Structure formats: structure tokens, C-alpha cells
Amino acid sequence: MSLKNKVALITGSTSGIGLGIAHRLAESGVHIVMNGFGDAEAIEGHRSDIEAKGVRCIYHAADMTKPEEIQDMVKTAKDELGQVDVLVNNAGIQHVAPVDEFPIEKWDAIIAINMSSAFHTIRNVLPHMKQQGWGRVINIASAHGLVASPYKSAYVTAKHGIMGLTKTVALEVAEKNITVNSICPGYVKTPLVEGQIADTARSRGITEEQVVNDVMLKAQATKKFVTIEQVAEMVVFLCGDAAENMTGTHLSVDGGWTAQ
Ligand code: NAD
């Protein structure tokens, strides 16, 4: 089945992995609802680049910590584009600190943005997907949804949580032609990771080069960062017919990290 003229809502798609997914889906003829923060001019530039691929692209600025804004984003998507066929829960932030020094507001923000926002998007989108009898929910989790690293208590907790949400919702909608899966990338060089390099260097008292070689790529057996395009291609696969009977599970793209 072609994805042409389907509609995808991608949270956190003004940057990094989410933006890459938006471009890749647009190349398959999918209309896009873009979301995330950033400079208004830059966002408008991304929006028009996506529309140049021959699809519609609307932007909604919903803050993923605000359930009422998430509800309004889903309503706007349906009002303006008629449907939501594919939901990609991608928005995420990171903070690196020992647990006993972890700022409470950072913990709350990471749990809200990286985990609870997916509950809010899913609960707003599912009734519509059930009614139309088709849907794809794809949660961008992480290798940190499967294994831990020190100093990332909130992130690892949120990503493990999203894996549980994936399995639970998958079972609830399994007979409705709606699949729910996660993708678990290792390190992808995006603005989120660029920020972590400096933070981790500070937390561990090592150089930024040591963070890349001895911390980030240490467990990645291939010694290569995952690319945004590799993650985006998995989203397309999960939307396709070959993945129709795949639900409640995850795809790892982590250079061998979680094989160890
Ligand atoms: P990024 O910083 O480039 O992009 C994050 C996006 O989320 C941006 O569009 C940002 O504006 C948006 N965002 C942040 N807070 C928001 C909020 N309150 N409301 C709405 N949008 C908000 O990061 P990225 O590396 O592309 O990460 C995207 C996802 O991939 C995250 O969930 C991250 O945990 C996950 N991930 C990233 C990596 C990696 O190595 N980069 C690895 C595994 C998983």
C-alpha cells in the first residue's frame, strides 16, 4: 500500500531526527504536521522545504509538557489535513547529572516531554485511527529504553517507560489495524547529542573528545554514529505492509551497543 496522501504528525520535528523523518515521509507523499521549538524563520524555512516535496506541511507549536496544547495540535491536524494516519512521538530532551544532584525541574521536564507527551498524543489520536481502521504509532525511544548509562536517570526512566507504553497500547489496538512500535537508536549526531558532549565532559571531568570516543562510541561496536537517514528509513518500513504484523516491539539501530 502506498503512503501517498497519508498524514503524519511528528512531535519535535523542527530539528534532528524528527526533521529527518518529516523529510523522508514527505518524499513518500505523506502530508506532515511539524512540531517543536526554534527560531520562527528557520521553522518556516523547514516547512517550505518540506512542501517543496509536493505535500502539505503545517506547523503547530504545541509544548509537549502541556496536555491542552497537545490536544489542540491533534485537533488542528484533523481540521486542516483531514486525518492523522501516522503518529511519531519523537520530541525529547536530555540532561546529564548524578541522580542525587539531578535538578527536580529537569527530571519533571524529561518525564513530561520524553514520556508523558506520548500518552497525550496517543490518547488524542487513537479514537480517530480506530474509526478509520488504520494507523501507525512509532515511538522514538533509544538504546536507553533497553539499557542504562550512569548520570541519565530521568532519560533512561522515560525511555524505559515509553517501551512499556508501546507494548501496552499495541495490545489494546492489535485487532484494529493499528500497530505501535518503538525505534531504539544508539548515538545519532544531532543538536541533542552535541549538547550532551559538553555536559558529559563536565560531569565526568574529561575532554569532549574522550566523551565521543570513550563514552558515546565505546559501546557502539561499529564505532560509527547512527545517521538520521537510517532512523527515518525505519519509520518508513514500520509504516509499510511488510510491518503490518509487527506490533508492540522495537527495532534497534545502535551499532551493536545492546548486543553486549
Ligand atoms: P533534537 O534536540 O535535535 O530535537 C529535539 C526536538 O524536540 C526539537 O524539535 C525540539 O524543538 C523538540 N522539543 C524539545 N522540547 C519540546 C517541547 N517541550 N515541546 C515540543 N517539542 C519539543 O534531538 P534529537 O537527537 O533529534 O532527538 C529526537 C528524539 O530521538 C528524542 O526523543 C531523543 O531522545 C531520541 N534519540 C536521540 C538519539 C541521539 O543520539 N540523538 C539517540 C536515541 C534516541
Residues whose N, C-alpha, C, O or C-beta is under 5 A from the ligand:
A	BS01	NAD	G12 S13 T14 S15 G16 I17 G18 N35 G36 F37 A62 D63 M64 T65 N90 A91 G92 I113 I140 A141 S142 A143 P185 G186 Y187 V188 T190 P191 L192 V193
